[in-house]
């Protein structure tokens, strides 16, 4: 990249990648690759729930179509409540690191 500093690095949630990005690209913001997150969804919430078209459509709409932080958070909490995912550790973690 010549003398240009990296502004943003998109990678999966690999802990080693997070450390390497922080160490080697000190001016870069680490963002998570949505494809990896969405691919893990059925594994983390259960295939039967992910196969439920209303859940899948609403979750994708929340993630991809929210225009504001407030809209995203309101829709996220509604989905979590409605589908009984309050105690889902992975979804709770993903919400906690949503800025990535």
N, C-alpha and C positions, 0 to 999 in steps of 0.2 A: 504494500500500500504506500510505499515511498515514505514521505514525511508526514502523511495524513494520519491523524489520530482516529481511532475507532470511536464512534459516538454511541452505537448500540450493537450489542451482540445477542443474537437469538440462538438459544440452545435448549436442550431438554433439562430435566431436573437432576442430572447427574451431579452429585456433590463435588466430585473432582473437577468438573467443568466450572462450577461456581467458583471454586478456589482459584483455578487457573485464569479465569476471566478477571477476577479481582486483582490477581498478582501481575498479569501480563498486559492487561488493558485497563489501566488505572483511571482512564477518562471515560470508559465505556459503561453504559447501563446494561445490565443483564436482564433480558426479557425471556420469558418461557415460550416455547414453540407450541402453539395451540394444537397442532396436529397430534403431538404426543399426548397432550392432556385429554383431548377428545377420544383418542384411541384407548386410553386407560379407563374411560368412563364406565363401560359395561362391566369391566373387571371389578371396579371399585364400588359400584352401586348394585351390582347383580344383573346378570343378563336378562332376567325376566322384566325388571324395571326398565332397563335401557330399551328393551324391545317394545315397551308400551309407548305407542306413537305420541300420545299427549305429553308424556314426560320428555321424550326425546326432542320433540318440536319446541316445547317451552324452554328446555335447558339451552338448546342451540340458539333460540331467539334471545334469551337473556344474555348469553355470552357474546353473540355476534351483532345483535341489533340494538343494544342499549346505547342511548345517545349521551346519557349523563351518568355520573357516579351514583346519584340518588336513584335513578331509574334501575340501574343494574342491581344495587343493593336491595331495593324493594322487591324486585322480581326474584332475586336469588332467595331471599328469606321466605317469600311466598311458596316457591317450589320446594324448598327444604321442609317447610312445615307441612304442606299438602301431601307430600309423598313420604312422610315419616323418616326423614333423613337427618334429623337433629343430632343424632349420636354417631353419624358417619364421620370417622376420624379423618379420612382422606379429603372429603369435601370441606370439613372444618379447616383443615390445613390449607387447602387451595384458596379458601376465602381469606385466610389470614395473610397469604402471600399474594393477594390479588394485584398488588401494585407491580408485580413482576410480569 
